[in-house]
Amino acid sequence: MKLKTFLTITLSVIAGIFVYLFSENYFEKKFEPNDFSVYENQTSEVNVSDTGVTKLSAYSDGYNIYTNCPYGYEIVLLDTLSLNEDIVSVKSRFESDNIVVDVLYDDFTDTLDSVNTYNSYGNKGIRENTEFKITGEYDEIYNGINVHTTFYERKSNGLNDKNYYVTAAFERSEVEIVTVFIKSSEAIDVNHIMPVFRFTDKSGEMKPNKVFRPVKKSLDTLTQQFYDKYFINESLSFGIFEPRFPEHVENMKALEEMLDYNFPVALLYNRFELPYKREHMNNAKKYNKVIEYTLYTMDKVDGIQKDITLDILGGKYDDYLNDLAEGFREYNFPVLFRLNNEMNGSWVTYSAFHIGKDTDLYIDCWRYIYNKFKEHGVNNLIFVWNPNEISFPGYAYNHYLNYYPGDEYVDIVGLTAYNTGNYYEGETWRSFGEAYDHFYYEYEKQFEHPFMITEFSCAEAGGDKAAWFDDMFDKIAGYDRIKLAVLWNGQDFDMTKTEKTISRNYRIDLDERVIKSIREGLKKYKDQ
């Protein structure tokens, strides 16, 4: 990473090592392998356990050394940076008031990715976002290691905003990489923050992540009663997305009569370009439906829909949020508030893939909105955090745990997976268990929150839809942490066609066999 040359005063002259950085900038000189030897004599003083854990210990004046045995690397960092290993399987974080360093490990074995795709595709979102500017990007050799380095920045949002970035991707093999991600409130001197990185032999198994637990809230009486009834119990209930509800109630009434089931929850979507839907919400309340209010940080600017995360953090949408908070407070009825779901998928504009690879911006935005509501005394919102089942791109920086806002800010963990069918090339028909097993059991170990399936359904292309629902109602009973599951009664369309063409038909109210399957399945849970 065009690291500066070190001037070394030997141990025989004085006790300790002082590293002087004297080149004018990173681009003047390649790092010479011999420069690394200045630290070799000191590493023998570090006692690293061979039990498969990580270790942080003193290294030299002003620096610590961090050793990660399972992922096989050592890194020297400023001793003013505090270590956070809450999600150590994904990253090790070091932070101070004005600097954050994340060290992330990727292994692309048995995937379609490689170091080459990681380095090329990984920066695509930054290049396409006009709010970010790449100021330097290059490949080099650092102590015999191939490194791809990117410097980039964005406009500051205010005091202590960490708007300067560096990523250095150290290549261990064609399919294995360790990335050092640095962000700072001022221009970054990499050598001062991180003078040494090197690979070591791997040993042991990675220790577990922190288990996340919800914090008890002071909800209003109705909301607490709703939460207790539907989330602190042994039963399972179902909700619904009906496209015309709650603006119009006729279809909802017909659907409930058809399925012989009273859905307690209905799903509604909104964006910042649209106001709080007061009339719609009042209709839902009148019909005794709790709304799963899904809000996206998106607005139409100069005729183009864009993400507004940075603008929200800059205070530009405070008026909108103040009005929304007052709307919720006056509503005086429970709301399941789902903000920016599927954030770990590149198909949404608020994913870190598009916003500087910086998942903290998602968290900061979540907390900003949460605290804005809190300032207004809103106590009828239940916050639902909802990643996608699979992170795409499947890089460590985009792992779903990087987006977790914190225990105080999350009441329910949402799950989403569809059986999309096989209309599109690359998609396959899969059972309900095949869709949910692979991440339900992981979430069960990682979170102590109640779970809900925020939206799900089965398409038609590729299999027997009625049989799929028969199997779903049997299988879901084994997922005892899931307390609520919201059926999605809608359709996706093939936008590549000139004529209106349904690609994924998720409707549950058209086929008599499907209707019968769902009606019979709901009977099992109707009188719990």
Steps between C-alpha positions, in 0.01 A plus 500: 500500500788727419596496865767748604857404573587458867804656664605264781710571808629161619430351841870518587485879483181550702233280655198475272427580141395836355361497149547819300294554189686729265374461144266770368212271397399139443557512129873587501658167595418132507530328839829310509499147653809582706309776678285232668800360685498793740220319690628143481693501826198619695250235392680235706390685814131443421358182651219384274281219627450201271145431621335659198431839655608850416742710700573870541821597678751784534748523215703820513456856617158609382409171330329166569518179299187299427533135405214304347592131501195349322524747210880508504618860518670755724451875490669783691273795585496813713447414866233773525265273305272281712423146386142385435443133420120488519484340153852360491405230249438784252744770606721632776439868566739756650368848571555836664304824484625586152633175349344161424696200371318182397694187406282267292567149376360349178535146369345451154558124481206325329344830392492690171712777653876543501751762604472650150122541513526630856740775397317596181132458588550601864559867416224522237251655743748769606580592140131537417410712804565869426515574874828307520827573325784252448826690539739209444476132401790270416661159539839450663722256684529539877752273670442243228118529522283620212289792626219692332464843664224756459487852645163675484301768679169682518373833628487523881162495673627686803711475814722191512341343194741233373485587133852399387549133405768249409457132417803275465424149376787260582497193274584171668402289199273524198199432723606637838540861604527718812379858464600787727229766487592836654285809536587825672378854558816628332724396212644156573867432569497122459852445632430691817182301571619160374876465448501119468284225355602143428357152456569223751426129515137428584406307812190422701130579461352848510329584829127579493351843446323693770137393541266795452209552739204740484467778757163536671317814388241728658225446246151639533235266636346391170837439338628301797185289494546435128868413549422261786215332313684439175869479593524377860309178460521147366267554205541612138284754317486611138485842339434604140606735224193588297598767243191722534483491881475718707393760243213269405366224724272303264770263372626436852152408619452266205841338555436441871160350424654279231772372736284504813771687691521844663848636427616719793782664300510658154807615307534854361791659308605865491792724392612848597360643177154417639349647818383305801188320383272621775172403335630154411622444854167609647322253271724221627436604860125511439523148356712395802811418297850573627708635214847372419615844385794455264691822431779544248752786517431590139380822340453628147759772436497679162275227368734219608438271795805485728606401847505786752694344790766772501240777470305358793815497711567857390159608639342578162197278568435603860169663406380178338609293800342743746169477314527122481575477872198714585286290269604181680461656843149625426406167341487341846500144365777239465730513196762248388759742360730337241771734368711423192457124482731275293779753549766235431383466139648715224155536337408762764655847478565524876730197502860573598594366157376834366598716798875475540510143635417675830233304689531746789307751288203262497527463879542874553192569289295239689603648834441855377140415407449297819621790716290750306190298585615470860533880524133526405392250766396233250443181699277291271766379252650152507824515298552212256850448357490285189804389294468292186558126533822522295744791482576615148771566420618229736794699634581535868442877503143433379425222752161552662645530851687816398161669470370413847404834666544381861290334769329822609379568147356162395192332648431231238732323256334456162562216255424507128530225240275422205461197283549702181445202272714465189364760255841669483822323408696411813195482726381164631185368659563433868297380793422717801765314702759547228424872503518547878713231664831648390452827687228435761728277707787747470275785618379281786855486636577866432187674635271462799233723345162369387494429126246579232489422130436848368385384154505170312317298239536244223506570125345267243773424246682176568289297741176424684402816686221341705728219615762762591258668740398163648865435579552857626229473764655177627858627494444842657372339820858389569631856494385585850671841509284625212191660650348673199520426126369746238370347177563706185202503264646677199685463170837587348526599135765440235623850422693377195175434315315767303165348598396460861631156597481338843835347598426388853137447587480502879122546512332264747139579406473380137547123493243285684757240606726771646206665677397167652857422609539836676153491656566153643845601617377814676243288684783339697597839645164673512396404851837480679 
